[in-house]
Amino acid sequence: MNIGKSFSYVMEDPNWIKKILIGGGILFVGILFSWLLAIPLLLAAMVLTGYSLAVIRNVAESAQFPLPEWSDFGGLFMKGLYAILGTIVLYLPAILIACCAGVVGALPSMSKDVPSAVQYVAMCLNCLQSLVSLVLGLIQPAAMTRFAMSANQVSVYWDFAGNFNFITKNLSNYLIAVIVAIVASFIGLFGIILCGVGLPFTLFWAGLVAAFLYGELWRVHQE
C-alpha cells in the first residue's frame, strides 16, 4: 500500500483546488445551517460520503486522477444515502444497548426503591456498548469499501462474514489503513486554527485520505 501517496494524491489532479473548494464548501454550508434540525448537515454528509465512495472505486481501479468531477450530484447523494443507512443498520446493536443503558440508568432517579445494583447493570451496559461500538467501528471501513465496489448492495454492511473475511485476509494492511485514516482525521481538525473557516476543507481532505487508503486496500486485496 502506498501510504505516503494518500496524503498527496489530491494535489496531482489538475483541478484539485476547485474540487476541494466545492467539497469543503458543501460541508461548510451544511455546518453553517445545521441549526435547521441538522438537515442541511445530513444532506451534505450524504453527498460527501457518495464522493468518498467514488474515490474509493477510482483508486481501486487505478484511475490516474481518483478525484471524480462534481457533476453527478444526484448519483453521489443516492450512493451516500445508501451508505449512511447501511451504517445506521450496522450500528443498531450499539444503539439498542445504549438505549437500554439509558433506561436502566434513569431508574434510580425515578424511584428511591430501585436497588443500587441497577446502577452496576447500567455501568455494565455502558461498557458493553463501548466495546460493541469499537468492534463495529473497526468493521465499518471494510463494509464501506465493499459497498463502494458493489452495485449499491447495502446488505454488505451487515454481511459480517464477508466483512470479517475481507479484514482477516488483509489484517496488517487493514489496521494500517484504519490507523492512518484516524491520524488524517486528527490532522484535519487543525483547520479550526483558521478561525474555524478552514475546518470543513481540512476535514473533507482527511476524508479523501481515508478514501484513498480504502481504495488501495481493495486493490491489494484483489492482487
Buried (B, 14 or more C-beta within 10 A) or exposed (E): BEBEBBBEBBEEBEEBEEBBBBBBBBBBBBBEBBEEEEEBBEBBBBBBBBBBBBBBBBBBEEBEBBBBEBEBEEEBBBBBBBBBEBBEBBBEBBBEBBEBBEEBBEBBEEEEEBEEEBBEBBEEBBEBBBEBBEEBBBBBBBBBBBBBBBEBEBEBBBBEEBBEEBBEEBEEBBEBBBEBBEEBBEBBEEBEEEEEEBBBBBBBBBBBBBBBBBBBBBBBBEE
